[in-house]
Amino acid sequence: MNREIQNRISYTVACISEFAYTHKLSYKQSYLYLKRYGGIAFLKDCYDAEHLLSITDSVNNLTTLCKRFGGTIE
């Protein structure tokens, strides 16, 4: 597996984990919520910019994006 793909996977896992911690969800709940409301696609599509931000900023961006697509987590 090439290094960029490994970095993208590691970053996505870190964001899912931190989103779960921030919103008091299990890792599975976090993943399913982000998948349902566009967060996983956002991380994939916007990796080049998002991975330069802090994890806290990325979680805030995910929260805002998911709310825009119908998510209810604050």
N, CA, C and O of each residue as an XYZ file, in Angstrom:
296
protein
N       0.863     -1.174      0.000
C       0.000      0.000      0.000
C       0.905      1.231      0.000
O       1.893      1.286      0.732
N       0.562      2.205     -0.819
C       1.438      3.367     -0.890
C       1.261      4.285      0.323
O       0.237      4.239      1.005
N       2.255      5.105      0.575
C       2.317      5.924      1.787
C       1.154      6.908      1.899
O       0.623      7.107      2.991
N       0.750      7.527      0.790
C      -0.352      8.492      0.838
C      -1.655      7.823      1.276
O      -2.410      8.391      2.066
N      -1.916      6.636      0.772
C      -3.124      5.917      1.166
C      -3.072      5.592      2.652
O      -4.077      5.738      3.347
N      -1.927      5.155      3.148
C      -1.775      4.876      4.575
C      -2.033      6.121      5.410
O      -2.690      6.049      6.449
N      -1.518      7.270      4.959
C      -1.735      8.528      5.676
C      -3.217      8.905      5.696
O      -3.735      9.345      6.723
N      -3.886      8.737      4.579
C      -5.318      9.058      4.509
C      -6.133      8.167      5.445
O      -7.036      8.635      6.138
N      -5.802      6.884      5.455
C      -6.510      5.958      6.337
C      -6.263      6.319      7.796
O      -7.204      6.368      8.589
N      -5.018      6.571      8.157
C      -4.678      6.934      9.539
C      -5.392      8.204      9.966
O      -5.893      8.293     11.087
N      -5.441      9.186      9.077
C      -6.112     10.446      9.384
C      -7.615     10.236      9.576
O      -8.212     10.777     10.506
N      -8.210      9.459      8.702
C      -9.648      9.189      8.794
C      -9.982      8.461     10.095
O     -10.960      8.797     10.763
N      -9.183      7.483     10.448
C      -9.396      6.752     11.701
C      -9.249      7.687     12.893
O     -10.037      7.615     13.836
N      -8.252      8.563     12.861
C      -8.056      9.523     13.954
C      -9.257     10.457     14.081
O      -9.698     10.748     15.193
N      -9.784     10.923     12.965
C     -10.951     11.814     13.005
C     -12.186     11.094     13.528
O     -12.940     11.658     14.321
N     -12.402      9.863     13.094
C     -13.545      9.088     13.584
C     -13.418      8.889     15.090
O     -14.395      9.035     15.825
N     -12.227      8.559     15.543
C     -11.987      8.334     16.974
C     -12.212      9.599     17.785
O     -12.858      9.564     18.832
N     -11.686     10.700     17.309
C     -11.836     11.954     18.046
C     -13.275     12.454     18.009
O     -13.756     13.026     18.988
N     -13.964     12.247     16.898
C     -15.383     12.593     16.806
C     -16.168     11.784     17.830
O     -17.048     12.317     18.506
N     -15.848     10.494     17.945
C     -16.515      9.629     18.929
C     -16.260     10.143     20.336
O     -17.191     10.252     21.135
N     -15.029     10.455     20.642
C     -14.680     10.943     21.978
C     -15.392     12.262     22.282
O     -15.967     12.422     23.358
N     -15.354     13.192     21.353
C     -15.951     14.520     21.538
C     -17.448     14.436     21.772
O     -17.993     15.164     22.602
N     -18.113     13.554     21.045
C     -19.575     13.470     21.109
C     -20.075     12.280     21.933
O     -21.257     11.937     21.904
N     -19.149     11.662     22.663
C     -19.503     10.545     23.568
C     -20.244      9.423     22.841
O     -21.304      8.968     23.271
N     -19.650      8.993     21.728
C     -20.190      7.896     20.927
C     -19.192      6.742     20.920
O     -18.017      6.928     21.236
N     -19.654      5.579     20.566
C     -18.725      4.467     20.312
C     -18.077      4.733     18.948
O     -18.545      5.564     18.170
N     -16.999      4.012     18.686
C     -16.350      4.181     17.379
C     -17.297      3.790     16.249
O     -17.329      4.435     15.201
N     -18.063      2.731     16.474
C     -19.014      2.282     15.453
C     -20.097      3.331     15.224
O     -20.427      3.641     14.080
N     -20.647      3.876     16.298
C     -21.673      4.918     16.167
C     -21.104      6.131     15.427
O     -21.762      6.709     14.561
N     -19.888      6.502     15.777
C     -19.241      7.644     15.136
C     -19.094      7.413     13.637
O     -19.459      8.270     12.833
N     -18.558      6.252     13.263
C     -18.384      5.930     11.848
C     -19.711      5.953     11.101
O     -19.819      6.558     10.035
N     -20.728      5.288     11.668
C     -22.027      5.222     10.992
C     -22.668      6.598     10.848
O     -23.275      6.899      9.820
N     -22.532      7.434     11.878
C     -23.078      8.797     11.821
C     -22.360      9.598     10.732
O     -23.002     10.248      9.906
N     -21.028      9.547     10.736
C     -20.263     10.299      9.737
C     -20.547      9.792      8.327
O     -20.618     10.588      7.389
N     -20.705      8.509      8.167
C     -21.027      7.954      6.849
C     -22.406      8.426      6.401
O     -22.582      8.832      5.253
N     -23.378      8.373      7.295
C     -24.759      8.734      6.948
C     -24.891     10.208      6.562
O     -25.633     10.540      5.638
N     -24.180     11.088      7.259
C     -24.355     12.525      7.039
C     -23.208     13.183      6.262
O     -23.036     14.400      6.332
N     -22.441     12.409      5.540
C     -21.465     12.956      4.604
C     -20.087     13.244      5.155
O     -19.238     13.766      4.432
N     -19.840     12.923      6.406
C     -18.540     13.220      7.002
C     -17.395     12.408      6.432
O     -16.301     12.936      6.235
N     -17.627     11.136      6.166
C     -16.571     10.290      5.609
C     -16.213     10.757      4.203
O     -15.034     10.842      3.859
N     -17.206     11.055      3.403
C     -16.949     11.566      2.048
C     -16.198     12.892      2.110
O     -15.305     13.148      1.303
N     -16.571     13.738      3.081
C     -15.894     15.016      3.266
C     -14.411     14.804      3.593
O     -13.550     15.477      3.028
N     -14.116     13.879      4.496
C     -12.723     13.606      4.846
C     -11.950     13.099      3.634
O     -10.791     13.463      3.435
N     -12.587     12.267      2.833
C     -11.942     11.745      1.630
C     -11.711     12.848      0.602
O     -10.614     12.977      0.058
N     -12.737     13.634      0.341
C     -12.654     14.666     -0.697
C     -11.775     15.853     -0.302
O     -11.130     16.459     -1.158
N     -11.748     16.182      0.970
C     -11.053     17.392      1.429
C      -9.794     17.085      2.239
O      -9.316     17.938      2.987
N      -9.266     15.894      2.096
C      -8.096     15.481      2.861
C      -6.943     16.474      2.732
O      -6.306     16.817      3.728
N      -6.674     16.931      1.522
C      -5.519     17.801      1.292
C      -5.536     19.049      2.171
O      -4.483     19.501      2.620
N      -6.699     19.602      2.416
C      -6.802     20.789      3.278
C      -7.028     20.413      4.736
O      -6.421     21.002      5.630
N      -7.887     19.445      4.979
C      -8.277     19.110      6.349
C      -7.131     18.545      7.175
O      -7.050     18.821      8.372
N      -6.243     17.763      6.571
C      -5.190     17.146      7.377
C      -4.156     18.156      7.867
O      -3.320     17.839      8.714
N      -4.218     19.360      7.333
C      -3.317     20.424      7.787
C      -3.854     21.128      9.035
O      -3.119     21.854      9.705
N      -5.121     20.914      9.344
C      -5.753     21.529     10.511
C      -5.551     20.653     11.737
O      -5.136     19.499     11.626
N      -5.843     21.199     12.885
C      -5.824     20.390     14.102
C      -6.994     19.415     14.053
O      -7.969     19.636     13.335
N      -6.889     18.346     14.817
C      -7.983     17.372     14.888
C      -9.246     18.043     15.438
O     -10.355     17.741     14.998
N      -9.071     18.952     16.398
C     -10.219     19.678     16.968
C     -10.942     20.465     15.886
O     -12.170     20.432     15.812
N     -10.193     21.171     15.047
C     -10.813     21.918     13.945
C     -11.515     20.976     12.969
O     -12.601     21.284     12.478
N     -10.904     19.847     12.693
C     -11.521     18.877     11.783
C     -12.819     18.324     12.358
O     -13.802     18.165     11.635
N     -12.827     18.030     13.659
C     -14.055     17.537     14.307
C     -15.132     18.615     14.263
O     -16.299     18.313     14.012
N     -14.759     19.852     14.502
C     -15.721     20.958     14.411
C     -16.280     21.069     12.998
O     -17.481     21.270     12.818
N     -15.414     20.941     11.996
C     -15.868     20.987     10.607
C     -16.807     19.823     10.294
O     -17.821     20.004      9.620
N     -16.469     18.635     10.782
C     -17.338     17.471     10.572
C     -18.698     17.676     11.224
O     -19.730     17.352     10.638
N     -18.693     18.215     12.438
C     -19.943     18.455     13.157
C     -20.831     19.428     12.383
O     -22.029     19.195     12.223
N     -20.239     20.507     11.911
C     -20.980     21.512     11.141
C     -21.516     20.922      9.842
O     -22.677     21.135      9.494
N     -20.684     20.191      9.135
C     -21.090     19.595      7.868
C     -22.231     18.611      8.071
O     -23.218     18.647      7.336
N     -22.109     17.737      9.052
C     -23.145     16.732      9.286
C     -24.466     17.370      9.691
O     -25.531     16.903      9.286
N     -24.405     18.430     10.482
C     -25.633     19.143     10.849
C     -26.294     19.729      9.607
O     -27.520     19.740      9.498
N     -25.496     20.208      8.688
C     -26.032     20.772      7.440
C     -26.769     19.711      6.623
O     -27.698     20.034      5.883
N     -26.360     18.448      6.753
C     -26.996     17.364      6.012
C     -27.964     16.554      6.860
O     -28.285     15.413      6.527
N     -28.429     17.142      7.957
C     -29.485     16.514      8.730
C     -29.081     15.868     10.031
O     -29.941     15.366     10.755
N     -27.797     15.862     10.355
C     -27.351     15.296     11.616
C     -27.828     16.139     12.791
O     -28.071     17.338     12.653
N     -27.958     15.502     13.942
C     -28.502     16.217     15.096
C     -27.528     16.330     16.251
O     -27.890     16.865     17.299
N     -26.312     15.848     16.098
C     -25.328     15.950     17.184
C     -24.827     17.391     17.272
O     -24.494     18.012     16.263
N     -24.783     17.895     18.477
C     -24.322     19.275     18.704
C     -22.842     19.320     18.906
O     -22.280     20.396     19.110
